């Protein structure tokens, strides 16, 4: 791993870089708001098993519209669109439009108007994978606002827990902390769904960190 920052766990303390990490490389690849930049786009890991299962799961929900926040190269957006699901995606990388062939667009969680923009689109389901741990603690509230704005019915989220480590991980959090934060905002954990989805994941961090939430009024879920 090129560089790792010591995560901030449930506090407002700024993360500190690990001893011996390449600070110049870290600055080149990770922006101040947690977004990857430059050639870091080549470092994305995609989970084909999760993409297949997630596509089936979301398709079963019959959503009108889905948003993938922190979509990277657009891998999961393509998986959903292949099933006929209308899905948008954005990422903090400034070259997102070019990197995805025009499929997705650039947006940053530091934009104070982003939650309102997301809310105006009327998304039913939100996907946010490998993002939470990259967003600095001082932007966590803004990230949560965006997640809530994009999940009219439900949310599929992954959150790296303390000690996992990774390029630009600055806000690794216990799942209990994240669950509490989202329950405070009116979501309910759908453990049955995320346990099912985890069975199809090929990458170990998704098998451990994938979570599904629902609006209580959205009804039961099944994996098609």
Secondary structure, 3 states (H helix, E strand, C coil): CCCEEECCCCCCCCCEECCCCCHHHHHHHECCCCCECHHHHHHCCCCHHHHHHHHHHHHHCCCCCEEEECCCCCHHHHHHHCCCCCEEEEECCCCHHHHCCCCCEECCCCCCCHHHHHHCCCCCEEEECCCHHHCCHHHHHHHHHHHHHHCCCEEEEECCCCCCCCECCCCCCCHHHHHHHHHHCCEEECHHHHHHHHCCCCCHHHHHHEEEEEEHHHCCCCCC
